[in-house]
Amino acid sequence: GEFRFGTDHAVYVRHALMVMRRHRAQFDWLIEDPEDFQQRPGGWPETRYEHKARTVYGHEVWYFRWRRT
């Protein structure tokens, strides 16, 4: 299956990447270009939290995708 997450919190980005790096034997990284972090993948619905982060707070949202090997 595919593991996806999005966040507008920079500290969470760093923490999640460190955690997933420890599991890189079990997951393939699906991000190919730096722009992929900024674009919500197709079929990924916008959550109310994402909408609020963008519209109320003006935050960027980063998207991440891995596939279980």
C-alpha positions as CSV (number, residue, x, y, z in Angstrom):
1,G,0.0,0.0,0.0
2,E,0.9,3.7,-0.1
3,F,1.6,5.8,2.9
4,R,0.8,9.5,2.4
5,F,0.9,12.5,4.7
6,G,0.8,16.2,4.4
7,T,1.7,18.9,6.9
8,D,2.2,22.6,7.2
9,H,4.5,22.2,10.3
10,A,8.2,22.4,9.4
11,V,9.3,20.5,12.6
12,Y,6.9,17.7,11.8
13,V,8.4,17.5,8.3
14,R,11.9,17.0,9.7
15,H,10.8,14.5,12.3
16,A,8.7,12.4,9.8
17,L,11.6,12.3,7.3
18,M,13.9,11.1,10.0
19,V,11.5,8.4,11.1
20,M,10.8,7.2,7.6
21,R,14.5,7.1,6.8
22,R,14.9,4.4,9.4
23,H,12.3,2.4,7.5
24,R,13.7,2.9,4.0
25,A,14.1,-0.9,3.5
26,Q,10.3,-1.3,3.9
27,F,9.2,1.8,1.9
28,D,10.1,3.3,-1.5
29,W,10.2,7.1,-1.7
30,L,7.7,8.3,-4.3
31,I,8.8,11.9,-4.6
32,E,10.8,12.6,-7.7
33,D,11.2,16.4,-7.9
34,P,11.3,19.2,-5.3
35,E,8.0,20.5,-6.8
36,D,6.3,17.2,-5.8
37,F,6.4,18.4,-2.1
38,Q,4.2,21.4,-3.0
39,Q,1.6,19.7,-5.1
40,R,-1.2,17.6,-3.7
41,P,-1.3,14.3,-5.5
42,G,-4.4,13.5,-7.6
43,G,-7.1,11.8,-5.7
44,W,-5.9,13.3,-2.4
45,P,-8.8,15.3,-1.0
46,E,-8.1,18.6,0.8
47,T,-8.8,18.3,4.5
48,R,-10.3,21.1,6.6
49,Y,-7.0,21.5,8.4
50,E,-5.1,21.9,5.1
51,H,-7.6,24.4,3.9
52,K,-7.3,26.4,7.2
53,A,-3.5,26.3,7.0
54,R,-3.5,27.7,3.5
55,T,-6.3,30.2,3.7
56,V,-6.3,31.5,7.3
57,Y,-2.6,31.2,8.2
58,G,-1.1,31.4,4.7
59,H,1.1,28.3,5.4
60,E,2.7,26.1,2.8
61,V,1.7,22.5,2.9
62,W,4.2,19.7,2.1
63,Y,3.1,16.4,0.7
64,F,4.9,13.1,1.1
65,R,4.4,9.6,-0.4
66,W,5.9,6.2,0.2
67,R,5.0,2.8,-1.1
68,R,5.5,-0.3,1.0
69,T,8.1,-2.6,-0.7
